Amino acid sequence: MIKIVSYKICPFVQRVTAALEAKNISYEIEYISLKDKPKWFLDISPNGQVPIMVTESGTTLFESDAIIEYIEDEYGGLEKGLTNEQRALDRAWSYLGSKNYLVQCGTMNSKDKETFTERSDKLISAFTKMEKQLTIDSTFYKSNTLSNVDIAWLPLLHRAGIVKKHTGYDFLCGLPKTQAWQKTVLATGIAEKTVSEDFEQLFKEFYLTNTYNCLFELSPNGKAPILITDNKDVLFDADAIVSYLESLYEGLYKPNTKEEAALIEAWANYGSKNYVPQCSTMRSESEAEYQSNLTIFSKSLINIERKLGEYTVLHN
């Protein structure tokens, strides 16, 4: 039987085990600590890194790209009848995914906002490129069949889902096709099969504790935004934060009457309540759903347009 040597939260290993799971290939896995690498591991791993695969014939393979190619050559690809050009394109898009594993790890391990923003921009850039590549006509990367590209991006999509679950931060915000793709890939159940039972807890402890990401956990509702005041009080809920800022600092506009102040607050709340309808419109997975969501959101924009017209007439 194939043997995989792994570190429990390594995305490169998950890509390999996902490829095996997708083809229903039996394997056993042994986990090691990277802080205390056993001698037997160092003896068989030229680069001292995971994953390591020991084939059924006893040959030791290293480097995830090489292992993935071996699995495809030895057991056949997930898709049949691909041209050489399509196979090359798939490998290129798979490489784009795998080369961002460490980018994602670095982003989640950021200790301050500046570092987090800089690193997350790089990761989001990769997801944005994929957004342009995906279509609404297929459930997976390029068809309704799981491919090597889906497997290569699975660790990124899986970890992005966990980050959102525990912090409310979504690396895929504003990328509706990528969000739909993430949902489809994770719905296969492969992600859970390719990691240890305590993976999510270990991931949370390593990446979402004592890092910038953990600030989101200070929010009682588990969502952004949160605001930490000079007195270290934690405020949550956007409306509450805005009210606090207005009380602390002079507002952008000082109403002339209490009625005008009430109207401004009402229309501000009306605007914020339409954030979700706008997101739903952008995340629509079909033309019918898009048109339905757009109709709801458009009504709000029309109401605001009318109000702006009334305001212009009154003040001219």
C-alpha positions as CSV (number, residue, x, y, z in Angstrom):
1,M,0.0,0.0,0.0
2,I,1.1,3.6,-0.7
3,K,2.4,5.4,2.4
4,I,2.3,9.2,2.8
5,V,4.4,11.0,5.4
6,S,2.8,14.3,6.5
7,Y,2.7,17.3,8.8
8,K,-0.9,17.7,9.9
9,I,-1.6,21.2,8.5
10,C,0.6,21.1,5.4
11,P,-1.4,22.2,2.3
12,F,1.1,20.4,-0.1
13,V,0.3,17.1,1.6
14,Q,-3.4,17.8,1.3
15,R,-3.1,18.2,-2.4
16,V,-1.5,14.8,-2.7
17,T,-4.0,13.0,-0.4
18,A,-6.8,14.8,-2.3
19,A,-5.5,13.4,-5.6
20,L,-5.5,9.9,-4.1
21,E,-9.0,10.3,-2.6
22,A,-10.4,11.6,-5.8
23,K,-9.2,8.4,-7.6
24,N,-10.2,6.1,-4.6
25,I,-6.6,4.9,-4.2
26,S,-5.9,3.3,-0.9
27,Y,-3.0,4.7,1.2
28,E,-1.8,5.0,4.8
29,I,-0.5,8.1,6.4
30,E,2.0,8.9,9.1
31,Y,2.3,12.3,10.7
32,I,5.5,13.8,12.0
33,S,6.4,16.9,13.9
34,L,8.4,19.4,11.8
35,K,10.0,20.7,15.0
36,D,11.4,17.3,15.8
37,K,11.9,15.5,12.6
38,P,12.8,11.8,13.2
39,K,16.1,10.5,11.7
40,W,14.3,7.9,9.5
41,F,12.4,10.7,7.9
42,L,15.5,12.8,7.2
43,D,17.2,9.7,5.8
44,I,14.5,9.3,3.1
45,S,13.6,13.0,2.5
46,P,16.3,14.8,0.5
47,N,14.9,18.2,1.2
48,G,13.7,17.5,4.7
49,Q,10.2,18.4,3.8
50,V,6.7,16.8,3.5
51,P,5.0,15.3,1.6
52,I,6.9,12.0,1.1
53,M,5.3,9.2,-0.7
54,V,6.6,5.6,-0.5
55,T,5.2,3.7,-3.5
56,E,3.9,0.2,-3.5
57,S,7.2,-0.9,-4.9
58,G,9.1,0.8,-2.0
59,T,10.4,3.8,-4.0
60,T,10.5,7.1,-2.0
61,L,9.2,10.2,-3.9
62,F,9.4,13.7,-2.7
63,E,8.2,17.2,-3.9
64,S,4.4,17.4,-4.3
65,D,4.5,18.3,-8.0
66,A,6.5,15.2,-8.8
67,I,4.2,13.1,-6.7
68,I,1.1,14.4,-8.4
69,E,2.6,13.7,-11.8
70,Y,3.4,10.1,-10.6
71,I,-0.1,9.5,-9.5
72,E,-1.5,10.7,-12.8
73,D,1.1,8.6,-14.8
74,E,0.7,5.5,-12.7
75,Y,-3.1,5.5,-12.1
76,G,-4.5,7.6,-14.9
77,G,-5.8,11.2,-14.9
78,L,-9.2,12.3,-13.5
79,E,-10.2,13.3,-17.0
80,K,-9.9,11.3,-20.2
81,G,-9.0,12.5,-23.7
82,L,-7.3,15.7,-22.8
83,T,-5.1,17.3,-25.5
84,N,-1.5,18.1,-24.7
85,E,-2.4,21.7,-24.8
86,Q,-5.2,21.3,-22.3
87,R,-3.0,19.1,-20.1
88,A,-0.3,21.8,-20.1
89,L,-2.9,24.5,-19.3
90,D,-4.2,22.4,-16.4
91,R,-0.7,22.0,-15.0
92,A,-0.1,25.8,-15.3
93,W,-3.3,26.7,-13.4
94,S,-2.6,24.0,-10.9
95,Y,0.9,25.5,-10.4
96,L,-0.7,28.9,-9.8
97,G,-2.8,27.4,-7.1
98,S,0.1,25.5,-5.3
99,K,2.5,28.4,-5.5
100,N,0.0,30.4,-3.4
101,Y,-0.1,27.8,-0.5
102,L,2.7,29.6,1.3
103,V,1.2,33.0,0.4
104,Q,-2.0,31.9,2.2
105,C,-0.1,30.5,5.1
106,G,1.9,33.8,5.4
107,T,-1.3,35.9,5.2
108,M,-3.0,33.9,8.0
109,N,0.1,34.1,10.2
110,S,0.4,37.9,9.9
111,K,0.9,39.7,13.2
112,D,-0.3,43.2,12.2
113,K,-2.8,44.9,9.8
114,E,-0.1,46.2,7.4
115,T,1.4,42.8,6.9
116,F,-2.0,41.1,6.6
117,T,-3.2,43.6,4.0
118,E,0.0,43.3,1.9
119,R,-0.1,39.5,1.9
120,S,-3.8,39.1,1.5
121,D,-3.7,41.4,-1.6
122,K,-1.4,38.8,-3.2
123,L,-3.7,35.9,-2.3
124,I,-6.8,37.7,-3.4
125,S,-5.1,38.6,-6.7
126,A,-4.7,34.9,-7.4
127,F,-8.3,34.2,-6.6
128,T,-9.3,37.1,-8.8
129,K,-7.4,35.6,-11.7
130,M,-9.3,32.3,-11.2
131,E,-12.6,34.3,-11.0
132,K,-11.9,35.5,-14.6
133,Q,-11.2,31.9,-15.7
134,L,-14.3,30.3,-14.2
135,T,-17.7,30.2,-16.0
136,I,-21.2,29.9,-14.7
137,D,-21.8,27.0,-17.1
138,S,-19.7,24.5,-15.2
139,T,-19.7,23.3,-11.6
140,F,-16.0,22.6,-11.3
141,Y,-13.0,24.3,-12.8
142,K,-13.8,23.9,-16.5
143,S,-16.6,21.3,-16.6
144,N,-18.9,19.3,-14.4
145,T,-16.1,16.8,-13.8
146,L,-13.5,17.1,-11.0
147,S,-10.0,17.9,-12.5
148,N,-6.4,18.2,-11.4
149,V,-6.9,22.0,-11.2
150,D,-9.8,21.6,-8.7
151,I,-7.5,19.3,-6.6
152,A,-4.6,21.8,-6.7
153,W,-6.8,24.6,-5.4
154,L,-8.7,22.5,-2.9
155,P,-6.3,23.3,0.0
156,L,-6.7,27.1,-0.6
157,L,-10.5,26.8,-0.8
158,H,-10.7,24.6,2.2
159,R,-8.5,26.9,4.4
160,A,-10.4,30.0,3.1
161,G,-13.6,28.4,4.3
162,I,-12.2,27.7,7.8
163,V,-10.9,31.3,8.1
164,K,-14.3,32.6,7.2
165,K,-16.0,30.3,9.6
166,H,-14.0,31.4,12.6
167,T,-13.3,35.0,11.8
168,G,-15.9,36.2,9.4
169,Y,-13.2,37.3,6.9
170,D,-13.8,36.1,3.4
171,F,-10.8,36.0,1.0
172,L,-13.4,35.4,-1.8
173,C,-15.6,38.4,-1.1
174,G,-16.8,39.9,-4.3
175,L,-15.8,36.8,-6.3
176,P,-19.2,35.1,-6.9
177,K,-18.0,32.4,-9.3
178,T,-15.1,31.5,-7.1
179,Q,-17.4,31.3,-4.1
180,A,-19.7,29.0,-6.0
181,W,-16.7,26.9,-7.1
182,Q,-15.5,26.7,-3.5
183,K,-18.9,25.5,-2.4
184,T,-19.0,22.8,-5.1
185,V,-15.4,21.6,-4.4
186,L,-16.0,21.4,-0.6
187,A,-19.4,19.7,-1.1
188,T,-17.5,16.6,-2.6
189,G,-16.4,15.8,0.9
190,I,-12.8,15.2,-0.2
191,A,-11.4,18.0,1.9
192,E,-12.4,16.3,5.2
193,K,-11.1,13.0,4.0
194,T,-7.6,14.4,3.2
195,V,-6.8,15.8,6.7
196,S,-6.6,14.5,10.2
197,E,-9.6,14.6,12.5
198,D,-8.1,17.4,14.6
199,F,-7.0,19.4,11.5
200,E,-9.4,22.3,12.0
201,Q,-8.5,22.7,15.7
202,L,-4.8,22.6,15.0
203,F,-5.2,25.0,12.1
204,K,-7.1,27.4,14.3
205,E,-4.5,27.2,17.1
206,F,-1.6,27.7,14.7
207,Y,-3.0,30.4,12.3
208,L,-5.9,32.1,14.1
209,T,-4.4,32.5,17.6
210,N,-2.0,35.4,18.4
211,T,-2.2,36.6,14.9
212,Y,-4.0,39.5,13.2
213,N,-6.8,37.1,12.2
214,C,-7.6,36.4,15.8
215,L,-8.9,39.9,16.3
216,F,-12.0,38.9,14.4
217,E,-12.7,36.4,17.2
218,L,-13.1,39.2,19.6
219,S,-16.5,40.0,18.0
220,P,-19.4,38.4,19.8
221,N,-21.2,37.8,16.6
222,G,-18.1,36.4,14.9
223,K,-18.2,38.9,12.1
224,A,-16.4,42.0,11.0
225,P,-16.1,44.9,11.5
226,I,-14.9,45.3,15.1
227,L,-13.3,48.4,16.6
228,I,-10.9,48.4,19.5
229,T,-11.1,51.8,21.3
230,D,-8.2,53.6,23.0
231,N,-9.5,52.1,26.3
232,K,-9.3,48.6,24.7
233,D,-13.1,48.2,24.6
234,V,-14.2,46.0,21.8
235,L,-17.1,47.4,19.7
236,F,-19.0,45.3,17.1
237,D,-21.8,45.8,14.6
238,A,-21.3,48.5,12.0
239,D,-24.2,50.7,13.1
240,A,-22.9,50.8,16.7
241,I,-19.4,51.6,15.6
242,V,-20.6,54.4,13.3
243,S,-22.6,55.9,16.2
244,Y,-19.6,55.7,18.5
245,L,-17.4,57.5,15.9
246,E,-20.0,60.2,15.4
247,S,-20.2,60.8,19.2
248,L,-16.4,60.9,19.5
249,Y,-15.6,63.0,16.5
250,E,-17.5,65.8,14.7
251,G,-19.7,64.3,12.0
252,L,-19.3,64.8,8.3
253,Y,-22.4,67.0,8.2
254,K,-24.3,68.7,11.0
255,P,-28.1,68.5,10.6
256,N,-30.0,71.8,11.1
257,T,-33.0,70.1,12.8
258,K,-33.8,67.0,14.7
259,E,-36.1,65.9,11.9
260,E,-33.2,66.2,9.4
261,A,-30.9,64.2,11.7
262,A,-33.6,61.5,11.9
263,L,-34.0,61.4,8.1
264,I,-30.2,61.2,7.6
265,E,-30.0,58.2,10.0
266,A,-33.0,56.5,8.4
267,W,-31.5,56.8,4.9
268,A,-28.1,55.7,6.2
269,N,-29.7,52.6,7.7
270,Y,-31.6,52.0,4.5
271,G,-28.3,52.0,2.6
272,S,-26.6,49.6,5.0
273,K,-29.5,47.2,4.9
274,N,-28.9,46.8,1.1
275,Y,-25.3,45.5,1.5
276,V,-26.6,41.9,1.7
277,P,-28.9,42.3,-1.3
278,Q,-26.0,43.6,-3.3
279,C,-23.8,40.7,-2.3
280,S,-26.5,38.3,-3.1
281,T,-26.8,39.8,-6.6
282,M,-23.1,39.4,-7.2
283,R,-23.1,35.9,-5.9
284,S,-26.0,34.6,-8.0
285,E,-25.3,31.2,-9.5
286,S,-27.8,31.4,-12.4
287,E,-29.3,33.9,-14.7
288,A,-32.7,33.5,-13.1
289,E,-31.3,34.0,-9.6
290,Y,-29.3,37.0,-10.8
291,Q,-32.3,38.7,-12.3
292,S,-34.4,38.1,-9.2
293,N,-31.8,39.5,-6.9
294,L,-31.0,42.4,-9.2
295,T,-34.7,43.4,-9.2
296,I,-34.8,43.6,-5.4
297,F,-31.5,45.6,-5.3
298,S,-32.5,47.9,-8.1
299,K,-35.7,48.9,-6.3
300,S,-33.5,50.3,-3.5
301,L,-31.3,52.2,-5.9
302,I,-34.4,53.7,-7.6
303,N,-35.7,54.9,-4.2
304,I,-32.3,56.4,-3.4
305,E,-32.2,58.1,-6.8
306,R,-35.6,59.6,-6.2
307,K,-34.5,60.9,-2.8
308,L,-31.4,62.5,-4.3
309,G,-33.6,64.2,-6.9
310,E,-35.9,65.6,-4.2
311,Y,-32.8,66.8,-2.2
312,T,-31.4,68.5,-5.3
313,V,-34.6,70.4,-6.0
314,L,-35.0,71.6,-2.4
315,H,-31.4,72.9,-2.2
316,N,-31.2,74.6,-5.6
